[in-house]
Amino acid sequence: MQQFQWYPGHMTKARRAMQEDIKLVDMVIELVDARVPQASRNPDINTLSQGKSRVIVLNKADLADDRQNKAWAAYYQNQGYHVVMLDARMRSSVKKVQEIIAQAGKAKMERDRRRGILNRPVRAMVAGIPNVGKSTFINTIAGKAAAKTGNKPGVTRGNQWIKLNKSVELLDTPGILWPKFEDQTVGLRLALIGSIRDDIMNITELACQLILFMQEAYPGVLEARYELESAACSNLGEAACILEKIAEFRHCLAKGGAFDMDKAAALLMDDFRSGRLGKITLEIPESEQA
C-alpha cells in the first residue's frame, strides 16, 4: 500500500502561527469532514486548544451517511464538544452556527458579565485540515467572500479576522496537517476525500481501495451506478477487475484499445467525492463498532 505523507513547509509555519493566535480567542471551531470525522481531525488542534470552549462542525454532512452523522454527533457531544452538522455552502447553515456559537460562548459571556465587561465579542478561531471547507464556511457565515476559497488542499494563506456581527469575530487559519500519519488508514481516508493532493497519489490504487471499502460497507452501490454484475471483492486484485469493468462501462480507452485505468479511477473518485455514489461515510465511531 502506498505511504501517505504530505507536510509542506508552510504548514509548519501555520502551526506556529496558530500556537500564538490561540491565545487571542475564547473558542475554537474545528471543521471536520463528516465522511471521515476522526481521520479529518488534527491532534495538534486538540493539543493547542486546551482550556478553550470547543465546537465541532461536521461539514459536508450532505455527502455523508445520515445514520452515521447522528452517531458521530452523539459521540462528540458525549466528549463535551458542541456539535453541529451542516453543508457549509448553504445559507441555512448561518442560523445553526450562530446558535451553536451562542451555546458554546455562554460561559464566557457569563464570566464577562460578572466582571462588569459588557459587549465584548466572542472571538472564535476556525481551524481544520486542508479541504474540509473552512473558507466556504466563513464566506457563507459572513455573507460575503471574506476568505479565499479553492478546491485544492492548502489554498488559504495567512490568518485573517472576520467580523461576523457585533458579538462574534472569527479568525480564519490555514489548514494544517500533522507531520506524520501514525496510522496509514488515516492517510488513506484523507486521500480518498481529497485532503492529500491527487497529483502525488497513485489514483488507480486509491480507487481500488475505495472499491474494496464500498463492496464491504455499501454493497450494491457500485453495481447500480455502473451496471455491473454482483461481484465479491476481498483484495486489491479483485478490486482492479471491478475498476476495469467500470472503465469498460464509462468507455475509458487508451491508445490501442486498452482500458485507461487512471481515467476510470479519476471518474470513480469524482463520483464518490461529489456524492453521485450516494451518502457515504468511511469510518464509524468506536461506540458503533462491533
Backbone as numpy.savetxt, mean C-alpha at the origin, in Angstrom:
# Nx Ny Nz CAx CAy CAz Cx Cy Cz
14.15 -18.22 -6.07 13.30 -17.02 -6.07 14.18 -15.77 -6.07
13.81 -14.79 -6.89 14.62 -13.57 -6.95 14.61 -12.85 -5.60
15.71 -12.15 -5.32 15.85 -11.42 -4.06 15.26 -10.03 -4.23
14.52 -9.58 -3.22 13.84 -8.28 -3.30 14.57 -7.28 -2.42
15.31 -6.38 -3.02 15.99 -5.31 -2.30 15.89 -4.03 -3.12
15.53 -2.95 -2.46 15.53 -1.66 -3.15 15.56 -0.58 -2.10
16.69 0.07 -1.95 16.80 1.12 -0.93 17.68 2.24 -1.48
17.14 3.05 -2.40 17.93 4.15 -2.98 18.45 5.10 -1.91
19.53 5.81 -2.25 20.16 6.72 -1.28 19.23 7.77 -0.72
18.28 8.25 -1.55 17.40 9.33 -1.06 16.51 8.85 0.08
16.34 7.51 0.21 15.50 7.00 1.29 16.20 7.07 2.64
17.52 6.92 2.64 18.28 7.09 3.88 18.12 8.52 4.37
18.22 9.46 3.43 18.05 10.88 3.76 16.63 11.14 4.27
15.63 10.52 3.62 14.23 10.70 4.01 13.99 10.21 5.43
14.61 9.09 5.79 14.43 8.55 7.14 14.99 9.52 8.18
16.16 10.07 7.89 16.77 11.03 8.84 15.88 12.26 9.01
15.34 12.74 7.87 14.46 13.92 7.93 13.20 13.61 8.73
12.67 12.41 8.54 11.47 12.01 9.26 11.73 11.94 10.76
12.92 11.47 11.10 13.32 11.38 12.52 13.29 12.77 13.18
13.68 13.78 12.43 13.65 15.15 12.94 12.23 15.70 12.97
11.50 15.49 11.87 10.17 16.08 11.73 9.14 15.48 12.69
9.37 14.24 13.12 8.40 13.58 13.99 8.22 14.36 15.29
9.27 15.12 15.66 9.21 15.92 16.90 8.21 17.06 16.78
7.86 17.44 15.55 7.00 18.59 15.31 5.52 18.24 15.30
5.19 16.94 15.32 3.79 16.55 15.11 3.18 15.88 16.34
1.84 15.88 16.36 1.07 15.25 17.44 0.63 13.84 17.06
0.59 13.59 15.78 -0.04 12.38 15.29 0.66 11.89 14.03
0.69 10.57 13.84 1.22 10.00 12.61 0.10 9.24 11.90
-0.19 9.66 10.66 -1.18 8.97 9.82 -0.38 8.09 8.85
-0.47 6.80 9.05 0.31 5.87 8.23 -0.58 5.21 7.19
-0.26 5.45 5.92 -1.00 4.79 4.85 -0.39 3.43 4.56
-1.26 2.43 4.46 -0.82 1.10 4.03 -1.71 0.68 2.88
-1.25 -0.28 2.11 -2.04 -0.80 1.00 -2.92 -1.91 1.54
-4.24 -1.77 1.40 -5.19 -2.73 1.99 -5.00 -4.15 1.45
-4.33 -4.29 0.30 -4.09 -5.64 -0.24 -2.97 -6.35 0.50
-2.06 -5.56 1.11 -0.94 -6.12 1.89 -0.72 -5.24 3.13
-1.66 -5.24 4.07 -1.61 -4.27 5.17 -0.42 -4.42 6.10
0.14 -5.61 6.19 1.31 -5.79 7.05 2.59 -5.58 6.27
2.68 -6.17 5.10 3.89 -6.04 4.28 4.15 -4.60 3.88
3.10 -3.78 3.76 3.28 -2.39 3.34 3.48 -1.44 4.51
3.79 -1.99 5.68 4.15 -1.14 6.83 5.66 -1.16 7.00
6.21 0.00 7.22 7.64 0.12 7.46 7.90 0.12 8.97
8.63 -0.87 9.49 8.90 -0.91 10.93 9.58 0.36 11.44
10.33 1.06 10.57 10.97 2.32 10.96 9.92 3.33 11.43
8.78 3.37 10.73 7.73 4.33 11.07 7.20 4.03 12.47
7.02 2.74 12.75 6.56 2.33 14.08 7.53 2.78 15.16
8.81 2.56 14.91 9.85 2.93 15.87 9.89 4.43 16.08
9.85 5.18 14.98 9.96 6.64 15.06 8.72 7.29 15.68
7.58 6.58 15.62 6.30 7.18 16.06 5.94 6.90 17.51
6.87 6.33 18.26 6.57 6.01 19.66 6.06 7.24 20.40
4.96 7.06 21.15 4.43 8.16 21.96 3.49 9.08 21.22
3.31 8.86 19.92 2.41 9.71 19.13 1.06 9.00 18.95
-0.01 9.79 18.79 -1.29 9.22 18.43 -1.17 8.63 17.02
-1.79 7.46 16.80 -1.57 6.74 15.54 -2.86 6.46 14.78
-2.81 6.72 13.48 -3.93 6.38 12.59 -3.38 5.49 11.48
-4.08 4.41 11.19 -3.73 3.59 10.03 -4.84 3.75 8.99
-4.43 4.15 7.79 -5.36 4.27 6.67 -5.17 3.06 5.76
-6.20 2.22 5.69 -6.17 1.09 4.76 -6.60 1.63 3.40
-5.62 2.11 2.64 -5.91 2.72 1.35 -6.06 1.64 0.27
-6.69 2.02 -0.84 -6.98 1.10 -1.94 -7.86 -0.05 -1.46
-8.70 0.25 -0.45 -9.60 -0.77 0.09 -10.57 -1.26 -0.98
-10.80 -0.43 -2.01 -11.68 -0.83 -3.11 -11.10 -1.96 -3.94
-9.78 -2.15 -3.87 -9.12 -3.22 -4.63 -8.96 -4.49 -3.80
-9.22 -4.39 -2.49 -8.97 -5.50 -1.58 -10.25 -6.24 -1.24
-10.08 -7.45 -0.78 -11.18 -8.34 -0.36 -11.94 -7.70 0.81
-13.24 -7.48 0.65 -14.03 -6.80 1.69 -13.94 -7.50 3.05
-14.00 -8.82 3.04 -13.95 -9.55 4.31 -12.62 -9.34 5.01
-11.55 -9.34 4.22 -10.22 -9.15 4.81 -10.01 -7.70 5.24
-10.63 -6.75 4.54 -10.56 -5.35 4.99 -11.07 -5.23 6.43
-12.22 -5.85 6.68 -12.81 -5.80 8.03 -11.92 -6.50 9.04
-11.35 -7.63 8.64 -10.47 -8.39 9.54 -9.23 -7.58 9.91
-8.66 -6.89 8.92 -7.46 -6.08 9.18 -7.80 -4.86 10.03
-8.95 -4.24 9.78 -9.36 -3.09 10.59 -9.49 -3.50 12.06
-10.14 -4.63 12.29 -10.30 -5.13 13.67 -8.95 -5.47 14.28
-8.07 -6.05 13.49 -6.73 -6.44 13.96 -5.96 -5.22 14.48
-5.96 -4.14 13.71 -5.21 -2.95 14.12 -5.91 -2.17 15.24
-7.24 -2.16 15.21 -7.96 -1.51 16.31 -7.66 -2.20 17.64
-7.54 -3.51 17.60 -7.21 -4.27 18.82 -5.81 -3.92 19.34
-4.96 -3.40 18.44 -3.61 -2.99 18.86 -3.55 -1.52 19.28
-4.71 -0.87 19.29 -4.76 0.52 19.77 -4.68 1.59 18.71
-4.71 1.20 17.45 -4.67 2.19 16.37 -6.09 2.67 16.05
-6.19 3.91 15.56 -7.41 4.38 14.93 -7.31 3.95 13.47
-8.36 3.36 12.92 -8.28 2.77 11.58 -9.41 3.31 10.70
-9.07 3.59 9.44 -10.08 3.98 8.46 -9.77 3.28 7.14
-10.82 2.79 6.47 -10.67 2.14 5.16 -11.18 3.09 4.09
-10.42 3.25 3.01 -10.89 4.17 1.97 -10.17 3.95 0.64
-10.70 4.65 -0.36 -10.06 4.79 -1.66 -9.68 6.26 -1.74
-8.39 6.57 -1.63 -7.94 7.96 -1.49 -8.31 8.85 -2.68
-8.71 8.26 -3.79 -9.08 9.08 -4.95 -10.48 9.68 -4.79
-11.28 9.14 -3.88 -12.68 9.54 -3.76 -12.86 10.68 -2.77
-13.66 11.68 -3.18 -13.92 12.82 -2.30 -14.65 12.40 -1.03
-15.35 11.26 -1.09 -16.06 10.77 0.10 -15.09 10.39 1.22
-13.80 10.28 0.86 -12.78 9.95 1.87 -12.57 11.10 2.85
-12.85 12.33 2.41 -12.55 13.51 3.23 -13.23 13.44 4.58
-14.53 13.16 4.57 -15.29 13.12 5.83 -14.74 12.03 6.75
-14.46 10.86 6.17 -13.93 9.74 6.96 -12.63 10.14 7.65
-11.75 10.80 6.91 -10.45 11.19 7.46 -10.60 12.27 8.52
-11.45 13.24 8.25 -11.67 14.30 9.26 -12.20 13.70 10.57
-13.09 12.72 10.45 -13.65 12.08 11.65 -12.58 11.30 12.41
-11.73 10.58 11.69 -10.71 9.75 12.36 -9.63 10.64 12.99
-9.28 11.76 12.33 -8.31 12.69 12.91 -8.88 13.31 14.19
-10.18 13.64 14.15 -10.84 14.20 15.35 -10.79 13.21 16.50
-11.06 11.94 16.20 -11.00 10.90 17.24 -9.59 10.76 17.79
-8.63 10.65 16.87 -7.25 10.41 17.28 -6.65 11.63 17.99
-7.16 12.84 17.67 -6.61 14.06 18.27 -7.34 14.52 19.52
-8.34 13.75 19.94 -9.18 14.15 21.07 -8.37 14.37 22.35
-7.49 13.42 22.67 -6.69 13.51 23.90 -5.78 14.73 23.87
-5.19 14.99 22.70 -4.30 16.15 22.56 -5.06 17.46 22.76
-6.26 17.54 22.15 -7.10 18.74 22.29 -7.48 18.96 23.77
-7.77 17.86 24.44 -8.16 17.94 25.85 -6.98 18.44 26.69
-5.79 17.96 26.40 -4.59 18.42 27.13 -4.37 19.91 26.90
-4.50 20.33 25.64 -4.34 21.75 25.31 -5.36 22.60 26.08
-6.61 22.13 26.12 -7.67 22.89 26.78 -7.37 23.07 28.27
-6.87 21.99 28.89 -6.55 22.06 30.33 -5.41 23.04 30.60
-4.52 23.17 29.62 -3.38 24.09 29.78 -3.73 25.52 29.34
-4.97 25.70 28.89 -5.39 27.04 28.46 -4.95 27.37 27.05
-4.51 26.34 26.29 -4.09 26.57 24.90 -5.30 26.32 24.00
-5.74 27.34 23.32 -6.92 27.20 22.47 -6.57 27.36 21.00
-7.27 26.63 20.18 -7.17 26.77 18.72 -5.80 26.44 18.13
-4.99 25.67 18.84 -3.74 25.22 18.21 -4.06 23.99 17.35
-3.74 24.05 16.07 -4.13 22.93 15.20 -3.42 21.63 15.56
-4.08 20.51 15.26 -3.43 19.20 15.35 -2.48 19.11 14.16
-1.25 18.73 14.44 -0.28 18.57 13.35 -0.05 17.08 13.15
-0.31 16.64 11.94 -0.24 15.20 11.64 0.75 14.93 10.51
1.61 13.96 10.71 2.53 13.54 9.66 1.87 12.43 8.85
1.92 12.54 7.53 1.43 11.47 6.65 2.64 10.68 6.19
2.65 9.39 6.51 3.82 8.57 6.21 3.40 7.27 5.54
4.37 6.60 4.95 4.10 5.32 4.32 5.18 4.99 3.31
5.19 3.75 2.86 6.19 3.32 1.89 5.79 3.83 0.49
6.67 3.73 -0.51 6.33 4.21 -1.85 5.09 3.52 -2.42
4.32 4.30 -3.16 3.23 3.76 -3.98 2.01 3.30 -3.20
1.87 3.72 -1.93 0.63 3.37 -1.20 -0.43 4.45 -1.38
-0.09 5.55 -2.06 -1.09 6.57 -2.38 -1.10 7.78 -1.47
0.04 8.11 -0.87 0.09 9.25 0.07 -0.24 10.57 -0.63
0.36 10.81 -1.78 0.14 12.09 -2.47 -1.31 12.23 -2.93
-1.87 11.15 -3.46 -3.28 11.16 -3.87 -4.16 11.43 -2.65
-3.83 10.80 -1.54 -4.56 10.99 -0.28 -4.56 12.46 0.12
-3.37 13.08 0.12 -3.26 14.48 0.54 -3.99 15.40 -0.44
-3.85 15.15 -1.73 -4.53 15.98 -2.73 -6.05 15.92 -2.56
-6.56 14.73 -2.31 -8.02 14.57 -2.14 -8.49 15.25 -0.86
-7.75 15.02 0.23 -8.15 15.56 1.53 -8.04 17.10 1.53
-6.99 17.61 0.90 -6.78 19.07 0.87 -7.65 19.75 -0.19
-8.19 18.95 -1.11 -9.09 19.51 -2.12 -8.38 20.22 -3.24
-7.08 20.02 -3.35 -6.33 20.62 -4.45 -5.06 19.82 -4.66
-4.34 20.12 -5.73 -3.10 19.39 -6.01 -1.99 19.90 -5.11
-2.06 19.53 -3.84 -1.11 20.03 -2.85 0.19 19.25 -2.86
0.13 18.00 -3.28 1.33 17.16 -3.29 1.50 16.55 -4.68
2.74 16.46 -5.12 3.04 15.90 -6.42 2.69 14.41 -6.43
2.06 13.95 -7.49 1.70 12.53 -7.55 2.33 11.87 -8.76
2.45 10.56 -8.68 2.95 9.79 -9.80 2.64 8.34 -9.54
2.65 7.52 -10.59 2.32 6.12 -10.38 3.58 5.26 -10.31
4.72 5.91 -10.10 5.97 5.16 -9.89 6.42 5.38 -8.45
6.98 4.34 -7.83 7.45 4.47 -6.45 8.46 5.59 -6.31
8.32 6.37 -5.26 9.35 7.35 -4.91 9.27 8.66 -5.66
8.08 9.08 -6.14 7.97 10.34 -6.89 8.05 11.56 -5.97
7.42 11.47 -4.79 7.41 12.63 -3.89 8.83 12.96 -3.44
9.17 14.23 -3.45 10.51 14.66 -3.01 10.37 15.72 -1.93
11.10 15.56 -0.84 11.09 16.57 0.20 9.82 16.55 1.03
9.84 17.26 2.14 8.68 17.32 3.02 7.94 18.63 2.82
6.62 18.60 2.95 5.85 19.82 2.77 4.65 19.84 3.72
4.37 21.04 4.27 3.21 21.22 5.14 2.01 21.61 4.30
0.86 21.02 4.61 -0.40 21.36 3.94 -1.43 21.69 5.00
-1.99 22.90 4.93 -3.03 23.30 5.89 -4.35 22.72 5.42
-4.89 21.78 6.18 -6.13 21.13 5.80 -7.32 22.02 6.12
-7.33 22.55 7.31 -8.33 23.53 7.75 -7.75 24.23 8.98
-8.53 25.03 9.68 -7.98 25.79 10.80 -7.56 24.90 11.97
-8.03 23.64 11.96 -7.70 22.78 13.11 -6.75 21.63 12.78
-6.38 21.45 11.50 -5.49 20.34 11.13 -4.46 20.78 10.10
-3.20 20.46 10.36 -2.13 20.66 9.38 -1.46 19.32 9.13
-1.21 19.03 7.86 -0.58 17.76 7.48 0.84 17.99 7.01
1.73 17.10 7.40 3.11 17.11 6.91 3.30 15.91 6.01
3.53 16.16 4.73 3.79 15.08 3.78 5.25 14.68 3.86
5.52 13.38 3.71 6.90 12.89 3.74 7.12 11.97 2.55
8.33 11.91 2.04 8.59 10.97 0.95 8.42 9.54 1.44
8.03 8.63 0.55 7.89 7.23 0.94 9.24 6.61 1.26
9.28 5.85 2.35 10.54 5.19 2.69 10.35 3.69 2.89
11.22 2.93 2.27 11.30 1.49 2.54 12.40 1.26 3.55
12.41 0.10 4.18 13.49 -0.18 5.11 14.62 -0.88 4.35
15.86 -0.81 4.89 17.03 -1.23 4.12 17.02 -2.69 3.69
16.47 -3.60 4.50 16.57 -5.01 4.17 15.28 -5.73 4.52
14.78 -6.53 3.60 13.62 -7.35 3.90 14.10 -8.64 4.56
13.85 -8.78 5.86 14.25 -10.01 6.56 13.46 -11.19 6.01
12.22 -10.94 5.66 11.35 -11.98 5.13 11.12 -11.69 3.65
11.60 -12.57 2.78 11.48 -12.32 1.34 10.03 -12.35 0.86
9.14 -12.96 1.65 7.72 -12.93 1.30 7.20 -11.51 1.31
7.71 -10.70 2.26 7.34 -9.28 2.32 7.76 -8.59 1.03
9.00 -8.83 0.62 9.49 -8.24 -0.63 8.66 -8.66 -1.83
8.28 -9.94 -1.87 7.45 -10.43 -2.97 6.11 -9.70 -3.01
5.48 -9.57 -1.86 4.16 -8.91 -1.82 4.25 -7.45 -2.25
5.32 -6.78 -1.84 5.50 -5.38 -2.25 5.76 -5.28 -3.75
6.51 -6.23 -4.27 6.76 -6.24 -5.72 5.46 -6.47 -6.49
4.60 -7.34 -5.96 3.33 -7.64 -6.62 2.43 -6.41 -6.72
2.40 -5.58 -5.68 1.52 -4.39 -5.73 2.19 -3.20 -6.41
3.49 -3.33 -6.74 4.17 -2.26 -7.48 4.96 -1.29 -6.63
5.24 -1.63 -5.36 6.03 -0.74 -4.51 7.52 -0.87 -4.78
7.91 -1.89 -5.52 9.30 -2.03 -5.99 9.23 -1.93 -7.51
10.07 -1.12 -8.09 9.96 -0.81 -9.51 10.02 -2.08 -10.38
9.09 -2.17 -11.32 9.06 -3.34 -12.20 10.33 -3.48 -13.04
10.97 -2.35 -13.35 12.13 -2.44 -14.25 13.35 -3.09 -13.59
13.29 -3.33 -12.29 14.40 -4.06 -11.66 13.96 -5.47 -11.25
12.75 -5.86 -11.68 12.22 -7.17 -11.32 12.20 -8.10 -12.53
12.14 -9.40 -12.25 11.86 -10.39 -13.29 10.35 -10.52 -13.35
9.74 -9.82 -14.30 8.28 -9.68 -14.35 7.59 -11.03 -14.58
8.24 -11.92 -15.35 7.63 -13.23 -15.62 7.59 -14.07 -14.35
8.67 -14.07 -13.59 8.68 -14.83 -12.33 7.66 -14.24 -11.35
7.57 -12.91 -11.35 6.62 -12.23 -10.47 5.19 -12.67 -10.81
4.88 -12.71 -12.10 3.54 -13.12 -12.54 3.27 -14.57 -12.16
4.28 -15.41 -12.26 4.11 -16.83 -11.88 3.84 -16.96 -10.38
4.49 -16.12 -9.59 4.23 -16.12 -8.14 2.79 -15.70 -7.86
2.30 -14.71 -8.63 0.92 -14.27 -8.47 -0.05 -15.40 -8.85
0.26 -16.11 -9.93 -0.59 -17.23 -10.36 -0.65 -18.30 -9.27
0.50 -18.62 -8.69 0.54 -19.61 -7.59 -0.39 -19.20 -6.46
-0.30 -17.93 -6.07 -1.14 -17.43 -4.98 -2.62 -17.47 -5.37
-2.94 -16.98 -6.56 -4.33 -16.89 -7.00 -4.99 -18.27 -7.05
-4.27 -19.25 -7.55 -4.86 -20.58 -7.69 -5.14 -21.22 -6.32
-4.37 -20.81 -5.31 -4.60 -21.34 -3.97 -5.69 -20.54 -3.22
-5.58 -19.20 -3.26 -6.46 -18.36 -2.44 -7.74 -17.93 -3.15
-7.69 -17.78 -4.47 -8.86 -17.33 -5.24 -9.07 -18.23 -6.45
-9.29 -19.53 -6.21 -9.43 -20.47 -7.33 -10.60 -20.09 -8.24
-10.38 -20.25 -9.54 -11.43 -19.98 -10.52 -11.38 -18.59 -11.11
-10.68 -17.67 -10.45 -10.66 -16.28 -10.93 -9.90 -16.17 -12.25
-8.72 -16.76 -12.32 -7.93 -16.69 -13.57 -8.63 -17.44 -14.69
-9.24 -18.58 -14.34 -9.94 -19.36 -15.36 -11.07 -18.52 -15.99
-11.81 -17.80 -15.14 -12.92 -16.99 -15.65 -12.43 -15.81 -16.49
-11.36 -15.18 -16.04 -10.85 -13.98 -16.72 -10.24 -14.32 -18.08
-9.49 -15.43 -18.14 -8.73 -15.74 -19.36 -9.24 -16.98 -20.09
-10.46 -17.42 -19.72 -11.10 -18.57 -20.38 -10.18 -19.78 -20.42
-9.66 -20.12 -19.24 -8.76 -21.27 -19.11 -9.53 -22.47 -18.60
-9.01 -23.64 -18.93 -9.54 -24.85 -18.29 -9.03 -24.88 -16.87
-9.80 -25.49 -15.96 -9.39 -25.58 -14.56 -8.04 -26.27 -14.47
-7.10 -25.65 -13.73 -5.75 -26.21 -13.65 -5.20 -26.09 -12.24
-4.80 -27.23 -11.69 -4.13 -27.21 -10.38 -2.76 -26.58 -10.56
-2.27 -25.94 -9.52 -0.99 -25.23 -9.63 -0.31 -25.25 -8.28
0.81 -25.98 -8.20 1.48 -26.09 -6.91 2.96 -25.70 -6.98
3.45 -25.31 -8.15 4.85 -24.88 -8.26 4.99 -23.90 -9.42
6.18 -23.28 -9.51 6.40 -22.24 -10.52 6.34 -22.79 -11.94
6.73 -24.06 -12.12 6.67 -24.68 -13.45 5.25 -24.75 -13.96
4.33 -25.19 -13.07 2.91 -25.26 -13.44 2.33 -23.86 -13.65
2.80 -22.91 -12.84 2.35 -21.52 -12.99 2.78 -20.98 -14.35
3.98 -21.34 -14.80 4.48 -20.88 -16.10 3.62 -21.43 -17.24
3.12 -22.66 -17.06 2.23 -23.25 -18.08 0.93 -22.46 -18.17
0.42 -22.03 -17.00 -0.81 -21.22 -16.99 -0.55 -19.86 -17.64
0.63 -19.28 -17.35 0.97 -17.98 -17.96 1.05 -18.11 -19.48
1.54 -19.25 -19.95 1.62 -19.48 -21.39 0.21 -19.52 -22.00
-0.72 -20.12 -21.27 -2.11 -20.16 -21.75 -2.73 -18.76 -21.77
-2.33 -17.94 -20.78 -2.80 -16.55 -20.75 -2.22 -15.80 -21.96
-0.94 -16.06 -22.26 -0.29 -15.44 -23.43 -1.03 -15.81 -24.71
-1.45 -17.07 -24.79 -2.19 -17.53 -25.98 -3.54 -16.81 -26.06
-4.24 -16.74 -24.94 -5.56 -16.11 -24.92 -5.48 -14.63 -25.27
-4.42 -13.95 -24.78 -4.28 -12.51 -25.02 -3.47 -12.21 -26.29
-3.16 -13.24 -27.06 -2.43 -13.08 -28.33 -1.09 -12.37 -28.13
-0.36 -12.79 -27.11 0.96 -12.21 -26.85 2.01 -13.05 -27.59
2.36 -12.60 -28.77 3.30 -13.36 -29.60 4.56 -12.55 -29.87
5.70 -13.24 -29.81 6.98 -12.63 -30.14 7.30 -12.96 -31.60
8.44 -12.47 -32.08 8.86 -12.79 -33.45 9.03 -14.31 -33.58
8.63 -14.83 -34.71 8.77 -16.26 -34.93 7.58 -17.05 -34.41
6.60 -16.35 -33.81 5.39 -17.04 -33.37 5.43 -17.60 -31.96
6.57 -17.44 -31.27 6.65 -17.92 -29.88 5.81 -17.01 -28.98
5.41 -17.56 -27.86 4.63 -16.74 -26.91 5.54 -15.73 -26.23
5.06 -14.49 -26.12 5.80 -13.43 -25.44 5.40 -13.45 -23.96
6.17 -14.18 -23.17 5.82 -14.41 -21.76 5.92 -13.12 -20.94
6.90 -12.27 -21.28 7.03 -11.00 -20.54 5.82 -10.11 -20.76
5.34 -10.08 -21.99 4.16 -9.25 -22.30 2.93 -9.79 -21.57
2.77 -11.11 -21.59 1.64 -11.73 -20.89 1.73 -11.47 -19.39
2.96 -11.54 -18.86 3.17 -11.30 -17.43 2.78 -9.87 -17.07
3.19 -8.91 -17.92 2.88 -7.49 -17.67 1.37 -7.26 -17.72
0.68 -7.92 -18.65 -0.77 -7.78 -18.75 -1.46 -8.35 -17.50
-0.98 -9.50 -17.04 -1.55 -10.12 -15.85 -1.35 -9.23 -14.63
-0.13 -8.70 -14.48 0.16 -7.83 -13.33 -0.72 -6.58 -13.37
-0.93 -6.05 -14.57 -1.76 -4.85 -14.71 -3.22 -5.16 -14.37
-3.69 -6.33 -14.79 -5.06 -6.74 -14.46 -5.24 -6.87 -12.94
-4.22 -7.42 -12.28 -4.30 -7.56 -10.82 -4.27 -6.20 -10.13
-3.32 -5.36 -10.50 -3.13 -4.08 -9.79 -4.28 -3.11 -10.03
-4.95 -3.24 -11.16 -6.05 -2.32 -11.48 -7.39 -2.82 -10.94
-7.40 -4.04 -10.40 -8.65 -4.59 -9.86 -9.48 -5.35 -10.87
-8.97 -5.54 -12.10 -9.75 -6.25 -13.11 -9.89 -7.74 -12.80
-9.04 -8.26 -11.90 -9.20 -9.66 -11.47 -10.18 -9.78 -10.31
-10.67 -8.64 -9.83 -11.57 -8.65 -8.68 -10.87 -8.13 -7.43
-11.55 -8.19 -6.30 -11.01 -7.69 -5.03 -10.15 -8.77 -4.39
-8.87 -8.49 -4.28 -7.92 -9.51 -3.83 -7.02 -8.96 -2.72
-6.87 -9.73 -1.65 -5.94 -9.40 -0.57 -4.88 -10.48 -0.51
-3.62 -10.08 -0.45 -2.51 -11.03 -0.54 -2.08 -11.61 0.81
-2.55 -11.02 1.91 -2.19 -11.56 3.23 -3.34 -11.36 4.20
-3.40 -12.24 5.20 -4.49 -12.17 6.19 -3.88 -11.97 7.57
-4.65 -11.38 8.50 -4.11 -11.15 9.85 -3.79 -12.47 10.55
-2.84 -12.42 11.48 -2.47 -13.62 12.24 -3.68 -14.25 12.89
-4.59 -13.41 13.37 -5.78 -13.90 14.08 -6.71 -14.72 13.17
-6.55 -14.53 11.84 -7.42 -15.23 10.89 -6.78 -16.51 10.35
-5.47 -16.66 10.61 -4.76 -17.81 10.05 -5.11 -19.08 10.80
-5.21 -20.16 10.04 -5.58 -21.44 10.64 -4.44 -21.98 11.49
